[in-house]
Amino acid sequence: MIYSKEVEEMCPVAQGVCHGCAPIPEEARWVKAKEVKDISGMTHGVGWCAPQQGACKLSLNVKEGIIQEALVETIGCSGMTHSAAMAAEILPGRTILEALNTDLVCDAINTAMRELFLQLAYGRSQSAFSEDGLPVGAGLEDLGKGLRSQVGTMYGTLQKGPRYLEMAEGYVTGLALDAEDQIIGYQFVSLGKMTDFIKKGDDPAAAWEKSKGQYGRVDDAVKIIDPRQE
């Protein structure tokens, strides 16, 4: 340890007050986190790349400082999806400090890791008050049946109005309009279900029909338009 001349010439003064770090909630316990291994929790972080062309939602399940599970969801440039594939291989098995200082290939994923680290370090995890935390595999619950990310894609112009393209339920095939051309519902196809039907041997046309659904007052519509063509 190197001290400056000014510090060396100072006389010692005792540190009278030292209460230690504040405890943070971790998996239904109050923990005074002093080392990486003191951190446990399941939580999420959201990041964006430098040109702000894309974003990442990163979910990690950490037990005693070690990442046990990683879910990487991205939207934006095509390169980001390939970076996510690499990150999913890189993250499990690393400490959260290692992960924070590892190149996760994409700016958005690196930023998500930073934001997620803050959540864990300050006791803001999703599992803060869950006894023994969440099991490894809990990350997949965010995806629901079919293990597909829930994505919303909407578009609108001043001249032609809004278009719903993708909802949580699936790919939007029709917008239901009333007499005033206002949207009152939509039709959709669940691409995850459709793929599963085809994998089980269904004809694609039959799988398409079995995967259809609708939401809202579709039956009351004056007309139904294809949001991608009309």
N, C-alpha and C positions, 0 to 999 in steps of 0.2 A: 504494500500500500504506500503510495507516495502522497505526502502532505506538503502544502505550500509553506513557505517560511512564516507567513502570517498565522497560519493555524498552529504550527509547531510552537510558536511563542505564546499562544493562549493558555490560560490556566484552566484546569478541568472544572466543570460544573456538572453536578449530578442530574440525570434525567429523572425527575420525580414522578411524572405521570406517564403511564404506559398501560392502557387498557387492552391492547391488542386489536386485531382487526374485527370489524363488525361481522357477526354471523349472517350467512345467507341461507335461504331455504333451498334444500336439495332433497328431493324424493322423500318428503315428509319429515325431514330432519333439519335442524339448524346447525350449520357447519361453518367453522372458522377456517376458511380456505387459505392455506399458506403455501401449498405446493400444488403442482399440476395434478397429482394423484388424489387431491382432495375434491376435485370437481366431478360431479356426476349429473346427468340430466339429458332429457330429450327436448330439442327445440329447433327452431327454424331461423334462417337468416335470408335476407333478400339483397341481391347485389346487381350492379349495372356496369357495363363496360365504359371505357373512357369516351368513345364517341356517342355513347348512349343509344346504340343501335339495338341492344339486346339486354335481357335481364335473366337472373337466375334465382330460383328458390332452392336453398340448400337445407336439408333436414339431417341432423346427426343425433344418434343415440350414444351417449358417452357414459361409460362406467369406470369409475376410479381413474379418470383422466385419459382413458383409452377409447378411441372411436370404435364402436362395435358395429355400427350400421350407418349407411349413408344413402340418402335419396337426393339425386340431383335432377332438377327440372329446369329446363331452359326455354326461352322464347326469343327469337331474333335471328341473328345471322346463322347460316348453315354450319360455319366452323365451330360455333358454340356447342352444337350437339355432339360433335366429335370430341371436343374438349371435355364435355360432361362424361363421356364414356371413359376417358382417361382418369378423370377425377374419381369416378366410382371405383376404379381399381386402386388408386393412390391412397384414398382416405382411411378405409378400415385398417385398424392395427396401429395407427399413428396416435401419438398424444395430441391433444388439442393445441399444444404449443408448437409441436412439429408441423401440424397442419396449417397453423397460422403463418408459418415461415416457409412453407413449401409452395413452389410454383404450381398452381392448379390449372395452368395452361391459359385460361381465359380470365380477362379482367373481371368480368361479372361474377365468376365463381370465386375468385380471390376476394372480391369485395363482400360477397355473401358470407364467406368464411370469417371475415373480420367482424361483420355485424353479428354473426352467430356467436362468436367468441365473447363479445360484449354481453350478450344475453346470458350466457353461462357464468361468466365472471361476476356478474352483478345479481345472480340469483333470480333471473327472470325467465327461467325455463318453463316449458309446457308442463313438465312433470314435477314442478317445485313442491307441490303438496300431495303428490301421489306416492303412497307408501311403497317402498322398494322400486319406485320409478316405473317406467314402461318397459315391457319385454322387448327384446330384440325381435324385430318384425313389425313393430308398431308403425314404422315409417310407411309401410305399404298401405296402412289404413287411410292415408290421405288420398290414395288413388282410387279407392272403391273397387267395385266388381270390375273385372276385366283388366285391372292394373293399368289404367290410362290416366294421364294427368287431366285435371279439370281445367279446360281452357275456354275462355270467352273471347270471341272475335267479332267485333262490331265495326261497322263503317257507316259514315253519313256525309252528305253534302247539303249545302244550303238550298241548292236548286232541286234536288231529287229526294232529300230526306234520308232517314236511317235504313240500314240493312243489317239484320241479324244473320251472321254467317256460321257461327259455332257457339253453342251453349253447353252448359255442364252436361246436359243430357246427350248431346251429340251434334252431328253435322246437320245444319238447318237446310231443309229442302223446300220449305214453303212458308211465306208470311201471310197470315190471315188478316185481311183488311175489312173495315166496316164501310158504311156508305160515305164517310168523310175521308176515306183513305188512311185512317189511323190504324196502327197495328193493334190487334186484339188477341193475337195468339200466334203460334208457329207450329209447324210440323218438322220432325227431325228423324234421323236414322242414327242409331247407336252403332258406330263403326266397330267398337270393341265387341259387342254382342254378335254383330254380323260376321266378324272374323272368326269368332268362336264357333258359330254355326257351320261355317264353311270348313273349318278344321275337323269338325265332327262328321263331315261328309255331305252336308246339305248342298243343294244346287245354289249357286250365287243368287239367282233371281228369287228363290224361295227364302234364302237367308235375308235378303234385302227386305222382303215383305214382313218377315217375322221380327225384324229389328226396328220397324217403324213405330213412331209414337207421336203424340201431340200435346200441347200445353196451352191453356187459355180457352178463349171462346171461339175455337176454330169452327165449330158447327154453326155459329151465327155469322160467319164471314160472308160478305157480299162477293168477294173474290179472293183467290189465293195466288200469290205471285212467287216466282223463283227469284230469291234475292241475288243470285249470281247472274241471271240472264235478263231480268226485267227491271 
